Amino acid sequence: MKPGSKVDLKGIDPGDTRPYKAAEEIQEKLGHKLEHIARMQERLYAEGKQALLVIFQGMDTSGKDGATKSVLREVNPQGVTVTPFKVPSKEELAHEFLWRVVQKVPPKGQIGIFNRSHYEEVLVVRVHDLVPEAVWSARFDQINSFEKRLAETYVRVVKVFLHISKDEQKRRLTDRLADKEKHWKFNPDDLKERALWKEYREAYEDVLSKCSTKWAPWYIVPADHKWYRNLAVAEIIEDALDEMDPKFPKPTFDPALVKID
């Protein structure tokens, strides 16, 4: 999303797959991207000077977990941290809203994944009227400043909104109810959130419009088709790592002089 542009999610097709018609068409391309991500992650880990933070947001069932598992399946798990942000604890609520997030920012050499994030504090709290509008509306600027501080230090910030349709969400929720092995994924409270679809859409439109910056851009990924979602997310992460261009550190010794008996 170009910084400063106004987002209308109703005008963006969540079922879009661009030039591709089926998953079979992109498997080889996706495989190459995943291998490249793994190579670049090894360099990032070895260099130990930069970090990549990928933030996933989206409606329930949009595929935050699925995208993470699919796109990072080739990387060394030592170089990745995944943080799911759920309902704040009592301790977290006793601090300002960014407190719990700051503690989970990835260290140098790591790729950090946020499954939900500080953006819940301008989404859920707004839709459910948990804090006054004057409070949550001020957080847009606070979030932009926080992300700018990260970008000015060592953290590249990339934010991905997984754009799913209401019909596709219904299908995925129905699948969870029909499959005993997926019952654990189903939460009846998801239906209460689903009833607030319009309110969440409007809240997300503000987030995407007001918090896409040159130092921490938002990407909107059509997510009705999981295979296309995975390809798009892989390309976003691949491009970010290429731009970061981490380098293997130079040895502190002369390898030519080392003799191994």
C-alpha positions as CSV (number, residue, x, y, z in Angstrom):
1,M,0.0,0.0,0.0
2,K,1.4,3.4,-1.0
3,P,1.8,5.6,2.1
4,G,-1.1,8.0,2.4
5,S,-3.4,6.1,0.1
6,K,-7.0,5.4,1.1
7,V,-7.9,1.8,1.3
8,D,-11.3,0.4,0.3
9,L,-11.3,-3.4,0.9
10,K,-14.6,-3.9,-0.9
11,G,-12.8,-2.9,-4.1
12,I,-10.0,-5.6,-3.6
13,D,-10.9,-9.1,-4.7
14,P,-9.9,-11.6,-2.0
15,G,-10.1,-14.4,-4.6
16,D,-7.6,-12.8,-6.9
17,T,-4.8,-15.0,-8.2
18,R,-3.4,-12.7,-10.8
19,P,-2.2,-14.7,-13.9
20,Y,-2.4,-18.1,-12.2
21,K,-5.4,-20.5,-12.4
22,A,-4.4,-23.4,-10.2
23,A,-1.9,-24.4,-7.5
24,E,-0.1,-26.7,-9.8
25,E,1.1,-23.7,-11.9
26,I,3.1,-22.1,-9.0
27,Q,4.6,-25.1,-7.1
28,E,8.0,-24.9,-8.8
29,K,8.2,-21.1,-8.5
30,L,7.2,-21.3,-4.8
31,G,9.8,-24.0,-4.2
32,H,12.5,-21.8,-5.6
33,K,11.4,-18.9,-3.4
34,L,11.3,-21.0,-0.2
35,E,14.9,-22.3,-0.9
36,H,16.1,-18.7,-1.5
37,I,14.4,-17.5,1.7
38,A,16.2,-20.3,3.6
39,R,19.6,-19.3,2.1
40,M,19.0,-15.6,2.9
41,Q,17.9,-16.5,6.5
42,E,21.2,-18.4,7.0
43,R,23.1,-15.3,6.0
44,L,20.9,-13.1,8.2
45,Y,21.6,-15.5,11.2
46,A,25.3,-15.6,10.5
47,E,25.7,-11.9,10.0
48,G,23.9,-11.1,13.3
49,K,23.4,-7.4,12.6
50,Q,19.8,-7.1,11.3
51,A,16.4,-8.6,12.0
52,L,13.3,-9.0,9.9
53,L,9.9,-8.6,11.6
54,V,6.9,-9.9,9.6
55,I,3.5,-9.0,11.1
56,F,0.4,-11.0,10.0
57,Q,-3.1,-9.6,10.5
58,G,-6.4,-10.7,9.1
59,M,-9.9,-11.9,9.9
60,D,-10.3,-15.2,11.7
61,T,-9.3,-18.2,9.4
62,S,-7.5,-15.9,7.0
63,G,-4.4,-18.1,7.3
64,K,-1.9,-16.5,9.6
65,D,-0.7,-19.8,11.0
66,G,-0.9,-21.5,7.5
67,A,1.2,-18.8,5.8
68,T,3.8,-19.0,8.6
69,K,4.2,-22.8,8.3
70,S,4.2,-22.9,4.6
71,V,6.5,-20.0,3.8
72,L,9.1,-20.7,6.5
73,R,9.2,-24.5,6.3
74,E,12.7,-24.6,4.8
75,V,14.4,-22.2,7.2
76,N,16.5,-23.1,10.2
77,P,14.2,-22.9,13.2
78,Q,17.0,-21.5,15.3
79,G,16.7,-18.4,13.3
80,V,13.0,-17.8,13.7
81,T,10.8,-16.7,16.5
82,V,7.0,-16.8,16.3
83,T,4.8,-14.9,18.7
84,P,1.0,-15.1,18.8
85,F,-0.7,-12.2,20.5
86,K,-3.8,-13.2,22.3
87,V,-6.0,-11.5,24.8
88,P,-3.7,-9.3,27.0
89,S,-2.9,-10.7,30.4
90,K,-3.6,-8.8,33.6
91,E,0.1,-7.9,33.8
92,E,0.1,-6.7,30.2
93,L,-3.0,-4.6,30.8
94,A,-1.2,-2.9,33.7
95,H,1.3,-1.4,31.2
96,E,1.0,0.8,28.1
97,F,-0.2,-1.1,25.0
98,L,3.2,-1.4,23.3
99,W,4.9,-2.9,26.4
100,R,4.2,-6.6,25.6
101,V,5.2,-6.0,21.9
102,V,8.5,-4.5,22.6
103,Q,9.6,-7.6,24.5
104,K,9.0,-9.8,21.5
105,V,10.8,-7.8,18.9
106,P,13.2,-10.2,17.2
107,P,16.9,-9.9,18.2
108,K,19.6,-9.4,15.6
109,G,20.0,-12.3,13.2
110,Q,16.4,-13.5,13.6
111,I,13.2,-13.5,11.6
112,G,10.4,-12.6,13.9
113,I,6.8,-13.5,13.1
114,F,3.9,-11.8,14.8
115,N,0.6,-13.6,14.6
116,R,-1.6,-10.6,15.3
117,S,0.2,-7.7,17.0
118,H,0.0,-4.2,18.5
119,Y,-2.6,-3.6,15.8
120,E,-5.2,-5.4,17.9
121,E,-5.1,-2.2,20.0
122,V,-6.7,-0.2,17.2
123,L,-8.9,-3.1,16.0
124,V,-10.5,-5.2,18.8
125,V,-10.6,-2.3,21.3
126,R,-12.3,-0.1,18.7
127,V,-14.9,-2.7,17.5
128,H,-15.8,-3.7,21.0
129,D,-15.6,-0.2,22.4
130,L,-13.1,-1.2,25.1
131,V,-11.4,2.2,25.2
132,P,-12.6,5.7,24.1
133,E,-12.1,6.8,20.5
134,A,-9.7,9.5,21.7
135,V,-7.4,6.7,23.0
136,W,-7.4,4.3,20.1
137,S,-7.2,7.0,17.5
138,A,-4.1,8.4,19.0
139,R,-2.4,5.0,18.7
140,F,-2.0,5.3,14.9
141,D,0.7,7.9,15.3
142,Q,2.2,6.0,18.3
143,I,2.4,2.8,16.2
144,N,4.0,4.6,13.3
145,S,6.6,6.2,15.6
146,F,7.3,2.8,17.2
147,E,7.9,1.1,13.9
148,K,10.0,4.0,12.7
149,R,12.3,3.5,15.7
150,L,12.6,-0.2,14.9
151,A,13.5,0.6,11.3
152,E,16.1,3.2,12.3
153,T,17.9,0.6,14.5
154,Y,18.2,-2.8,13.0
155,V,14.7,-4.2,12.4
156,R,13.1,-4.3,8.9
157,V,9.3,-4.3,9.4
158,V,7.0,-5.9,6.9
159,K,3.2,-6.0,7.5
160,V,0.9,-8.4,5.7
161,F,-2.9,-8.2,5.8
162,L,-4.4,-11.5,4.7
163,H,-7.6,-10.5,2.9
164,I,-10.3,-13.2,3.0
165,S,-14.0,-13.0,2.0
166,K,-16.8,-13.6,4.4
167,D,-18.0,-16.5,2.2
168,E,-14.6,-18.2,2.4
169,Q,-14.5,-17.7,6.1
170,K,-17.8,-19.5,6.4
171,R,-16.5,-22.4,4.4
172,R,-13.4,-22.7,6.6
173,L,-15.3,-22.5,9.8
174,T,-17.8,-25.1,8.5
175,D,-14.8,-27.4,7.6
176,R,-13.5,-27.1,11.2
177,L,-16.9,-28.2,12.5
178,A,-17.1,-31.1,10.1
179,D,-13.6,-32.5,10.9
180,K,-13.0,-33.9,14.5
181,E,-9.3,-33.2,14.2
182,K,-10.0,-29.5,13.6
183,H,-12.5,-29.0,16.4
184,W,-9.7,-27.7,18.6
185,K,-9.4,-24.8,16.1
186,F,-13.0,-23.8,16.4
187,N,-14.1,-21.3,19.0
188,P,-17.8,-20.4,19.3
189,D,-16.7,-16.8,20.0
190,D,-15.5,-16.6,16.4
191,L,-19.1,-16.4,15.4
192,K,-19.6,-13.3,17.5
193,E,-16.6,-11.7,15.8
194,R,-17.9,-12.8,12.4
195,A,-21.2,-10.9,13.2
196,L,-19.0,-7.7,13.4
197,W,-17.5,-8.2,9.9
198,K,-18.4,-4.7,8.7
199,E,-17.0,-3.1,11.8
200,Y,-13.8,-5.0,11.5
201,R,-13.5,-4.2,7.8
202,E,-13.8,-0.5,8.5
203,A,-11.3,-0.7,11.3
204,Y,-8.8,-2.5,9.0
205,E,-9.3,0.1,6.3
206,D,-8.2,2.8,8.7
207,V,-5.2,0.7,9.8
208,L,-4.1,0.1,6.3
209,S,-4.6,3.7,5.3
210,K,-3.0,5.4,8.3
211,C,-0.2,3.0,9.1
212,S,1.4,2.1,5.7
213,T,4.7,3.9,5.8
214,K,7.9,3.8,3.7
215,W,9.7,2.3,6.7
216,A,7.0,-0.2,7.5
217,P,4.7,-0.8,4.6
218,W,1.4,-2.8,4.5
219,Y,0.8,-5.4,1.9
220,I,-2.7,-6.6,1.1
221,V,-2.6,-10.3,0.1
222,P,-5.8,-12.0,-1.4
223,A,-6.2,-15.0,0.8
224,D,-9.2,-17.0,-0.4
225,H,-6.8,-19.3,-2.2
226,K,-4.2,-20.7,0.2
227,W,-1.7,-21.6,-2.6
228,Y,-1.8,-18.0,-4.0
229,R,-1.6,-16.6,-0.5
230,N,1.6,-18.6,0.2
231,L,3.2,-17.5,-3.1
232,A,2.5,-13.8,-2.4
233,V,3.8,-14.0,1.2
234,A,6.9,-15.8,0.1
235,E,7.6,-13.1,-2.5
236,I,7.1,-10.3,0.0
237,I,9.6,-12.0,2.5
238,E,12.0,-12.9,-0.3
239,D,12.1,-9.3,-1.5
240,A,12.6,-7.9,2.0
241,L,15.5,-10.2,2.7
242,D,17.1,-9.4,-0.7
243,E,16.8,-5.7,0.1
244,M,18.4,-6.2,3.5
245,D,21.2,-8.1,1.7
246,P,22.8,-9.8,4.8
247,K,26.4,-10.9,4.4
248,F,28.3,-13.9,5.8
249,P,30.9,-12.5,8.3
250,K,34.5,-12.6,7.2
251,P,36.6,-15.2,9.1
252,T,38.8,-13.9,11.9
253,F,41.6,-16.3,10.8
254,D,43.2,-17.4,7.6
255,P,41.5,-20.7,6.5
256,A,44.5,-21.5,4.3
257,L,46.7,-21.8,7.3
258,V,44.5,-24.2,9.2
259,K,45.6,-27.9,9.1
260,I,43.3,-30.6,10.2
261,D,45.1,-33.9,10.9
